[in-house]
C-alpha cells in the first residue's frame, strides 16, 4: 500500500523542490500543507489519512491526545535534532517512530545580526521614509564599535554571534547558568558576573538559550527593568525565554530603545496580536532557520529518514 506523507507548514511551497523526493518512488505520496493547523481538532482531521508527517521545528505539538487520534500515523520527521513538543513516550506507545534532521546554526546567527543592525541604524524607518517621501535622515544610528554586546547563552549559536560582535569591535560579555570562565575565555569574551550585570551593563543583548522549563521567563519584567533606556534586546531563540507581556510594556513605555524579535508565543501571529503593532519593534515571522541551505538539509534528510524507515532501519531517531 502506498504511504501518504504530509509536510506541515510549507508556507513558501518549497518543500518538494528543496530535495529529491523522487527517490521514494511509488512507495510514498508526498503532499505539502501550506496553511498552519492551529488546534488539535484541525490537526486530527487533516492528518487522519497520513502515515508520515514532516514537521518544521517546534511549531506543531504532538501530545498523547493528538497521537491517540492518528492511528494511521507511523513516522514523524522533525526538522532539527531537538524537539520539546513531541511526546516521545506517547509516540512509542502508539508505535510511532520519531526521527530528526540536522540543522545549521548559521542562519539564525545571520538573522540575529540583521535584526541588531536594522535596529541600530533605523533601517526600516529610514527606508520607509525614503520610499514614501518622508524626511531625509530622521534617526541617529547607535554605534556598535566600542559598545557592549551581552550574549545570553554562549552555545553553538551564541558563540558565533559573539565572534561577529568581536569583529565589529564590540566589547562582548556572556552569561548563562552553566557558563564557565574557561569557556568564556576560550571564546574571547568576558564572563559577566551575573545575568543581572549582563543586562544592566550591555548596550545590546542577544538571547541564545534553549527553550524549556529551565529557561522559561529567564528575562521577565524585573530583568527588562535592568536594561538601559538606550539598550536593544534581540531574541531569535525561543519566545518562552522572554516574557512577552513584560516586553510589550517596556516597548510601549519607552523603557528600552527597541527590540528585534523572531519568535512569538503564538505562531503564526494572529492578525490582532499586539506584537504586530508594538512600537520600537523590528519583528520577523520566525525566519531564523529559514534559508535555502537549511531547507535543503531538512528535506533531503527527511527523505533519507523516510527511506531508512521503509528499510526498517530508522536513522537519527529522537529523542
N, C-alpha and C positions, 0 to 999 in steps of 0.2 A: 504494500500500500504506500502510495506517495505521501510523504510527510509535508505538513504545511508549516512555514516559518514566518513569523511576524517580526518586523523591525519597528520598534516603538520610537516615537518622537523624531521621525526623519523629517524635520521641519523644512530642510532645504531640498529634500527629494534627491539626495546624492548617495544613499547607502548602496544601491545596486551598482552604480558606476564607480564606486570607490574601491571595488575589489572584483576579482574574477569569480563570480558565483557559479559560472557555467561548469566548474569542475565538480559540482554536486550532481550534475547530470539530471536525470529524471527522478532521482531519489527524493528531491526536496523542491517544493514550490515556494518561492520567496516573495513576500509582499511587504511593502513599507507602509506604515500608518503615519501620515503626516500631521494628524490632529491629535493633540495631547488628550489622553483619557484621564480625567481629573479625580474620579471616585471609584470605589471598589465595584459598585454595580456596573458602571460603564466598562470597566476592565474585564469583569467576569463575562459580560455579554459579548464583548468584542473579541476576546481571546478563547472563547469556548471551543472553537474548531481548530485551534492551532496546537501542534505538537512541540514546536520550538519557538522561543521568544528571545530576541536580541534586545536588550535594554541599555539605553545610554546613561552612563554614570549612575547617580542615585536619585534620579527624578521620580521613578516609579517604584513604590514599595511592593514587596511580595510577602505579606504576612501569612500566617497559618490560615486565617479566614478566607483569603483570596485563593491560596493554593488548593484549599479544600473544594473550591468551586470550579477548578480546572482539571478534571480527571484525565483529560487527554494530554495534558502538558507533560513532557518528558525531559526537556532540556532548556535551561536558561543560560544564555551567554550574556554576561555583564561586561561592559567595556571598562577596562581598568581591573586591577587585581585587589582592590579594596571596595567592599560594598556593605554598608551598615544597614540597609533597608530590606535585605533579603533574610527571611527566617530560615536559616540553614537546617535547623533541626526539623522544622516542618517539611522542608523540601525533601529531606531524607525519608521522613515518614511516608510521604506520598509518592516516593520513587522518582523524584525529580533530580537530575544531575545539574549541578551549577558549575560553570566554567567562566574564566575571565580572559582578558587580553592585556597586553602591555599598554602603557600609556606614557607618553613623553611628558616630562616636567617643563620642557622648553616653552610650549605655547602659553601656559599661564604666567610664566616669567615675563614674556614679551607683552602680554596684555596688562600685567601689573604696571609695567613702565609706560605703556600707552596711556593708562589712566592717570598715573602720577604726573607725567609730563603734561598731559592735557589739562589737569587741574592747575599745575604750577604756572603754566603760561596762558591760561584762559582761552585755550584753543577753540572750544565750541562757541563761546561768547563772541570772540573776535571774528571767527569765520561767519557766524550768523550775521553779525553787523556788516561785514564786508559784502555779503551776498544780498543783503536787503536794504542797502543804502543807509545803514546806521552810521554811528560815529567812527571816525578814523582813529583808532587807538583809544580804548576805554579802560584798559586794565594795565596794571604794572606787575610784571611777572615776578614770581618768587624764585630766588636763586637756589640752585642745587649745590653748586660748588661751595664747600665750606659749611653747608647746612648739615644737621644731624639727621640721619636716617635710622629709625628704630625698627628692627625686624623682629616681629613676634613669631618665633619659630624658625630655627636655623637648619631645617632638614633639606631634603633634595631640592625643593623649590626655593625655600627661603635662603639657602646658601647661594644659589645663583642670583637671586635678587640682590643680595648683599654685595656680590662681586661687581655687579653693574653699578651699584652705588659708589663703590670704591673707584671705579673707572671714571665716574663723574666728579671725583674729588670730594665726595661727601665723607663726613665722619660717621662711620657705621657702628651701631651697637645692636646687640641682640639679647633676647631673653626668652626662655621657655622653662617650664617646671623642671626639666631634666637636663638642661644645657649646662655643660661644664666649662670651666676656664680653659681647659686644654682644647676642647673642640672650637671654642670661640677664637682662641689664639691661632689655631691651625687655619681657620677661615680668614684670618687677618682682621677680625673685628673685636670690638670691646665687649666684654660681658657686662651687661647692665646689672646694677646692684639688686634690682627687683623689677617686677612688672610695673610697679607704680613709678619708679625712677625712669624707666624706659619711656613711659607715656608722657610724663611731666617734662622731660628734658629734650624730647625729639621734635623736630620741625615737620617731619614726615614719618608716619607709622604705617607699616605694611604687615598684614596679618597672614601667616602661613603655618597655622597649626591644623592638625586633622580634626574632623568633626567627632561627635560622640559625647557621652555624658561628662567625661572628664574636662572637656573644653567648653561645654555649653555655658553661655553667658560670661565667658572669660573677660570680655570687655563689656561691662554694663554701665549703668548711669554713673556710678562712683568713679569708674576708670575714665569715662569720657570727660568727666568734670576736671580731670587732671591735665587734659590736653591744653596747650596754649591756644589762645584765640586765633593765632596765626598758623596753627598746625593743620595738616591734612591727614586724613585717615583713608587707607586703601584696603579693601577686603576682596580678594579673589579666591579665598579659601572655602569656608563654609558659613552660611548665613547664621547658623546657631551660635557661632563664636561671639558675634557682636549683637547685643540687644538692639533689635531694630526700632522698637518704640523709643528707647533712650537716644538712639542715633537721630531719629527723626526730630525729637525735641531739641537736640543740640543744633541741628541744622536750621530749624525754624527760628530758634532763638539767637542764632549767630554766635554761638559759643565756640565754634571751630570755623576755620576758613573754608573747609569743604571736605567732601568725601567722594571717593571713587569706589563704586560697588558693582560687583559682577554676580553676586549670589544673594538669594532672597528667601524669605520664609515660605513663600508660595511661588511655585514656578509651573507654567508661565504666570507672570503677574496679572491679576485681574485688571480690567480696564480702569477701575476706580481705586486701585491700590494707591495709598498715599506716597509710596516711593516714586510713582510716576511724575509727581508734581512737586516734590520736595525742592526747596531752594538749595543752592550751593552743592548740588549733587550731580556728578557725572556718572551715569549708570549704563551698563551694557547687559544684554539678556543672557547671562551665563555663557560667555564666549571663551572662557579660559582654556577649555580643552578643544575648542572648535578650530581646527586648522586642517589643511589638505593632508599633510603628512600624518597627523594623528588619526584622521579618519581612515586613511589607507591602512594604518596599523590595526585600528579597531576592527574594520570589516574584513580585512584579509585574515586576521587571526580568528575572527568569528567563524569564517568559512572553515579554517583549519580545525577549530573546536568541533564544528558540526561533523566534519569528515571523521575525526577521531572518535566521536561518539558513535557514529554509524558503524565504525570498525570495532566497536566495543572496547576501545582503549582510550578513554577520555584523557585530555591533557588540560593543564592549567586549571585544575579543579579548585574551587573555593569552598570553605574559607581556607 
